[in-house]
Amino acid sequence: MGHGRPHCEASFTECDGDIHRILRFSESRTYSFRLNGHCRKGAVTVQILDSRRIPVLVLDKQHPFGNLSAAAHQRYYLYIRFSNASGDCQLDWS
């Protein structure tokens, strides 16, 4: 993630847990994020934290779109949290 195609996807069955990744963007600009998929049960939440670990973007079923004003070469933390979730999801950004 963060290099090449800006994309992350997962299929899951009764999943509890997190996926953690570090994101670095090559240029300073506003990035658009979109959470797609079908969660048949439970919940999936995406959080992006800045280098101080302060949440700067949260996506979920009710809020699947969001924008992030990112600084070039700064470290951001991506957390995808699954709470008793079953289904599939895809996170894209551009």
N, C-alpha and C positions, 0 to 999 in steps of 0.2 A: 504494500500500500504506500501511497505517496510518490511512487515512481511509476512511470508508464501510465496505465489506465487507472484513473481514480475511481476505485470500485471495491466493494466488499460484499460477499453474499454468504448465506448460510441456510441450511435446512436442519431442523431440530425436532426432537420428540421429547416432551416433558423435561425440558432443559431448565436447570437453575444454574446460574453462573455468569461469568463475565468473559469478554474478549477485550484485551488491552493492546493498543498499538500506538506508536509514536508517529505523528504526522509532521512533515516539514514541507512548506510550500516554496516553490522556486521564485515566485514573484509576490510583491505586496499588492493585494487587490481583494475584492469581495468575491467569495466563493459561494455558490448555491449548492445546498445539500438537499437530497431527497431520499426518504425512507420508503421503500416499496415492499410489498409482500402481503402475505396472508397469514395472520396469526390466528389459528383456530381456537387456541386456548391460551390463557395466561397473558403475559405482557412482554414486550420488547421495548427497551428505552436506549437511545443513543445520547451520549454526552460527549462534548468536546470541551476540554479544559485548556486554559492558557498555560504558559510556562510557570506561573505561580500556583497552578492547580485550582484556578477559579473557573467555574463553569461559564462558558461564553456562548454555548448553543446546546439546546436540548430538543430532541425529536422523539416522538412517540406516535401511537395510532391517531390521536386527536390532533397532533401537530406534526405532520410528515414532511413539511418543507421548512427551510430556514436558511439564513445567510450568515456568513462569517467574514468579517473584515480581518484578514490575516496579514501578518508581517512576514516578509521574505526571510527564510532561513531560521525563523523562530521555531521552537519546539512546542507542539500541541499534543495533547493526550486524547486519544479516542477510546471511549469505553462503550461497549455494547453489552447491556445487561439483560439477561433472560430470567423471568420469574415464572416458573412452572409453565413454560411456553412450549407450544407445539405449532409447527408450520414452517414457513420459509420467509426470508427477508433479504433485501438487497439495499445497500447504501451506495448512492452515487453522488459525485460532486463534480462541478465544472466551474 
